[in-house]
Amino acid sequence: MPGHDVRVADIALPGGFVSTVVRIGDTVRRTMPGNAAFVHRLLDFFAERGWAGAPRFLGTDELGREVLSYLDGHVAWETEQPPDVWSERSLTQIAGLVREFHDLTAGSTLAGAAEVVCHNDLSPKNTVYRDLGTGLQPVAFIDWDLATPGRRVHDVAFTVTDWTPKSSRQAGRVSRRGARCPDSRPPGRSRRRQDAR
């Protein structure tokens, strides 16, 4: 894949807890993750299936950084966030996005013998929100560096815990919010194995 020009000034993006992240135009440049081959195959898999909930892998630049599409919106990387980020509606929509990529990867060669491919770091700081006319709503997940085959319940646990504000993390509140997440079991219908190049 051709390299990308890096002459445009880098704009540092906040919240790069796993790797150094900068924006150049409509692209994001990141330090190559340790499991780059798997992550890039996964992002290509999402692109081929038209799933808009993840950035697109565009190649590498002259510095050896991975180049991803920039997803415009609000990334909730700071502790203090608008109420929409923690709302019950937001959690329900997050759960829907998680179910979508789990269902897409179930039975794929990327998942292998596991149930699905897990993001493994789902949290507000790795979520892009946009105001679609009725307040901020989650539209995509970023930072797929830790993605691996795994069980649905692993990502569901991240979702329930990380979308409960720290001040509200009593067992009862977490349990009630967990009820809004999708069932961690796969759908009842059988799925044919999907090829992921």
Secondary structure, 3 states (H helix, E strand, C coil): CCCECCCCCCEECCCCCCCCEEEECCEEEECCCCCHHHHHHHHHHHHHCCCCCCCCEEEEECCCCEEEECCCCEECCCCCCCHHHHCHHHHHHHHHHHHHHHHHHCCECCCCCCCEEECCCCCHHHEEEEECCCCEEEEEECCCCCCEEECHHHHHHHHHHHCCCHHHCCHHHHHHHHCCCCCCCCCCCCCCCECCC
